[in-house]
Amino acid sequence: MVHGDHNKSKNSGGFALIILGALMLIVGPQEAIIPQSLSIIVWIGGIIIGGTGFYLKFVRNRVKRQ
């Protein structure tokens, strides 16, 4: 098919993962919402999820183009 690449969806969900990771980093240190024992787990999860979203949104497309 000639236009197969043009018709593919380019939405990888990376932006949603970036937002979710940022929210986890904001909510993580607030002990009223999350107990202190889970705070570090939420921080690490936020960094991992946000980093994955950043990779899917920005880095992966630039590597493919080169």
Backbone as JSON, one array per atom type, in Angstrom:
{
  "sequence": "MVHGDHNKSKNSGGFALIILGALMLIVGPQEAIIPQSLSIIVWIGGIIIGGTGFYLKFVRNRVKRQ",
  "N": [[0.84, -1.17, 0.0], [0.61, 2.17, -0.84], [0.3, 4.49, 0.75], [0.66, 3.57, 3.32], [2.4, 4.14, 5.53], [1.73, 6.76, 5.99], [-0.87, 6.63, 6.95], [-0.7, 5.45, 9.42], [-1.16, 5.5, 12.95], [0.32, 7.93, 14.97], [0.27, 8.35, 17.62], [1.6, 7.64, 20.56], [1.03, 7.64, 23.21], [2.79, 8.84, 24.85], [2.72, 11.47, 25.85], [0.69, 11.38, 27.77], [1.87, 9.66, 29.62], [4.0, 11.25, 30.48], [2.62, 13.31, 31.81], [1.34, 11.79, 33.83], [3.59, 10.82, 35.22], [4.64, 13.27, 36.14], [2.57, 14.11, 37.83], [2.74, 12.11, 39.77], [5.23, 12.72, 40.85], [4.64, 15.14, 42.03], [2.63, 14.52, 43.9], [3.85, 12.61, 45.45], [5.59, 13.44, 47.75], [3.69, 14.36, 49.58], [2.39, 13.7, 52.56], [-0.18, 13.54, 53.5], [-1.74, 12.46, 51.54], [-0.44, 10.18, 50.56], [1.03, 7.53, 52.37], [4.11, 7.83, 54.28], [5.85, 5.69, 53.94], [5.35, 4.77, 51.37], [6.16, 6.83, 49.84], [8.73, 7.05, 48.64], [8.6, 5.0, 46.79], [6.6, 5.97, 45.11], [7.89, 8.24, 44.11], [10.05, 7.08, 42.67], [8.58, 5.55, 40.86], [7.27, 7.63, 39.49], [9.42, 8.9, 38.24], [10.32, 6.85, 36.55], [8.02, 6.32, 34.97], [7.55, 8.88, 33.84], [9.99, 9.22, 32.48], [9.83, 7.13, 30.63], [7.64, 8.0, 29.14], [8.73, 10.37, 28.1], [10.74, 9.3, 26.49], [9.17, 7.85, 24.62], [7.73, 9.95, 23.45], [9.57, 11.91, 22.48], [12.36, 11.07, 22.08], [12.45, 8.57, 20.73], [11.32, 9.05, 18.18], [13.2, 10.8, 17.05], [15.46, 9.22, 16.87], [14.66, 7.34, 14.97], [14.47, 8.9, 12.67], [17.09, 9.54, 11.99]],
  "CA": [[0.0, 0.0, 0.0], [1.45, 3.34, -1.03], [0.19, 5.43, 1.85], [0.59, 2.82, 4.57], [3.07, 4.86, 6.61], [1.01, 8.01, 6.25], [-2.12, 6.35, 7.64], [-0.45, 4.88, 10.74], [-1.34, 6.41, 14.08], [1.59, 8.29, 15.58], [0.02, 8.62, 19.02], [2.17, 6.56, 21.35], [0.63, 7.77, 24.61], [3.92, 9.38, 25.6], [2.36, 12.69, 26.57], [-0.07, 10.97, 28.96], [2.82, 9.12, 30.59], [4.74, 12.38, 31.05], [1.71, 13.95, 32.76], [1.17, 10.89, 34.97], [4.84, 10.85, 35.99], [4.73, 14.55, 36.83], [1.62, 14.08, 38.95], [3.29, 11.24, 40.82], [6.31, 13.44, 41.53], [4.04, 16.2, 42.84], [1.86, 13.93, 44.98], [4.71, 11.71, 46.23], [6.04, 13.88, 49.08], [2.6, 14.81, 50.44], [2.06, 12.58, 53.44], [-1.62, 13.49, 53.75], [-2.35, 11.66, 50.49], [0.26, 8.89, 50.48], [1.85, 7.31, 53.56], [5.53, 8.1, 54.08], [6.55, 4.49, 53.5], [5.18, 4.62, 49.93], [6.6, 8.06, 49.18], [9.9, 6.78, 47.78], [8.14, 4.15, 45.68], [5.88, 6.84, 44.19], [8.91, 9.06, 43.44], [10.76, 6.25, 41.69], [7.61, 5.24, 39.81], [7.06, 8.84, 38.7], [10.59, 9.11, 37.38], [10.33, 5.8, 35.52], [6.9, 6.52, 34.05], [7.81, 10.11, 33.09], [11.1, 8.96, 31.57], [9.32, 6.3, 29.54], [6.83, 8.87, 28.3], [9.63, 11.27, 27.39], [11.37, 8.51, 25.44], [8.19, 7.56, 23.57], [7.26, 11.16, 22.78], [10.59, 12.73, 21.84], [13.63, 10.44, 21.71], [12.28, 7.47, 19.77], [11.1, 9.58, 16.83], [14.44, 11.39, 16.53], [16.38, 8.12, 16.53], [14.16, 6.73, 13.74], [14.72, 9.8, 11.54], [18.52, 9.61, 11.64]],
  "C": [[0.89, 1.24, 0.0], [1.45, 4.26, 0.18], [0.1, 4.74, 3.21], [1.23, 3.54, 5.74], [2.33, 6.14, 6.97], [-0.24, 7.77, 7.1], [-1.92, 5.76, 9.04], [-0.65, 5.94, 11.82], [0.02, 6.67, 14.73], [1.43, 8.61, 17.05], [0.51, 7.43, 19.84], [1.74, 6.61, 22.8], [1.73, 8.36, 25.47], [3.57, 10.61, 26.42], [1.57, 12.36, 27.84], [0.85, 10.4, 30.03], [3.65, 10.22, 31.24], [3.89, 13.07, 32.11], [1.53, 13.08, 34.01], [2.42, 10.87, 35.84], [5.01, 12.14, 36.76], [3.77, 14.61, 38.01], [2.12, 13.21, 40.09], [4.41, 11.95, 41.57], [5.77, 14.57, 42.4], [3.35, 15.61, 44.07], [2.73, 13.1, 45.93], [5.09, 12.22, 47.61], [4.93, 14.33, 50.02], [2.09, 13.65, 51.28], [0.58, 12.49, 53.76], [-2.32, 12.59, 52.73], [-1.76, 10.25, 50.46], [1.08, 8.71, 51.75], [3.34, 7.47, 53.26], [6.29, 6.88, 53.58], [6.42, 4.28, 51.99], [5.72, 5.8, 49.14], [7.75, 7.81, 48.22], [9.5, 5.93, 46.59], [7.41, 5.01, 44.65], [6.86, 7.73, 43.44], [9.61, 8.27, 42.34], [9.83, 5.89, 40.53], [7.34, 6.44, 38.91], [8.21, 9.12, 37.76], [10.62, 8.09, 36.24], [9.22, 6.03, 34.49], [7.11, 7.79, 33.21], [8.94, 9.94, 32.09], [10.69, 8.11, 30.38], [8.48, 7.13, 28.58], [7.67, 9.82, 27.49], [10.32, 10.54, 26.24], [10.39, 8.26, 24.29], [7.8, 8.8, 22.78], [8.35, 11.84, 21.96], [11.79, 11.94, 21.3], [13.45, 9.4, 20.62], [12.09, 7.98, 18.35], [12.36, 10.19, 16.24], [15.44, 10.31, 16.14], [15.96, 7.47, 15.21], [14.51, 7.58, 12.51], [16.17, 9.79, 11.1], [19.03, 8.38, 10.99]]
}
